[in-house]
Amino acid sequence: MSAELLDKIKGGLFGVAAGDALGGTTEFMGASQVKDAYGFLTEIIGGGVWGLAPGEVTDDTMMTLCVAEGILENPAEPMEAIGRRFREWYAAGPKDVGNIIRHVLERFEGNWYEAAFVAHLDLGQSAGNGSLMRCLPAALGYGARERVEKVSRIQSRMTHYDERCDEACILYNRMAWRLLQGEELHAVIRQTAAGTDYAAGLGAEPICSPSGFVADTFRWVLYLLLDSATFEETIQRAANLGGDSDTIGAIAGGLAGIYYGYAGIPERYREAILLKSRLSAAAEALYLLRQDEGEGEGREAGTIQL
């Protein structure tokens, strides 16, 4: 079971990165523009609006690593460590930063929740998908579901004040947590979504656009996961949607990566990712953290070394 669990955890992180890198080529394009330019995009080639190098990732993967490495630095109270990494990443001048997150980082003065609230007021909304895209490490690193949900909410509220973002992160990581136990993908999605707004029309192609609104993004993610048969198909279809394709690909790729495992991600995708060594180190450390928790009692202190 240990080797299988590590394969799932590593698959989750590499799934985020592969979906991000593939979808980064087509972000902000319309589906017809994608078709005209690429036919049906299947390979990680870079380019796009950000001028990505082949295998380069965007904010989706980089902020996911910030969350993962912050959790590993201080599993008991990870917010400060996560936030410090957010600020270091932003200070390095990344190509791609979401509007809500940029607003929060520009206005941060020591209190993340306050900065998120101010951004919400300034922008008139904060229901973007920027906290959902990065929340997966909470499910990968903690064995206790209560801790998974607590950290999922904390990392979301650091930049996104809207409760719909909290809900999406918690639902997503409930699914991830169950997939890590070896449950079947379709059953996990349908059972976890039952009784929520996402249950309506589940399994049918969404009528909403593949936008950065958190509910639109999550509907497309769930549809692609239910309607695709392989990891490869899941992220390719996300990339060819256009719109916020890198983020939809990253979020769908995270759950697909857990379910199909690292071994289920095509080697050409795994090897293309430029920061694969950092992803591998984070995955192994998250696995050790989860093992250190034993049966899910929770780790109270300490640092896992990367």
Secondary structure, 3 states (H helix, E strand, C coil): CHHHHHHHHHHHHHHHHHHHHHHCCCCCCCHHHHHHHHCCCCCCCCECCCCECCCCCCHHHHHHHHHHHHHHHCCCCCHHHHHHHHHHHHHCCCCCCCHHHHHHHHHCCCCHHHHHHHHHHHHCCCCECCCHHHCCHHHHHCCCHHHHHHHHHHHHHCCCCCHHHHHHHHHHHHHHHHHHCCCCHHHHHHHHHCCCHHHCCCCCCCCCCCCCEHHHHHHHHHHHHHHCCCHHHHHHHHHCCCCCHHHHHHHHHHHHHHHHCHHHCCHHHHHHCCCHHHHHHHHHHHHHHHHHCCCCCCCCCCCCCC
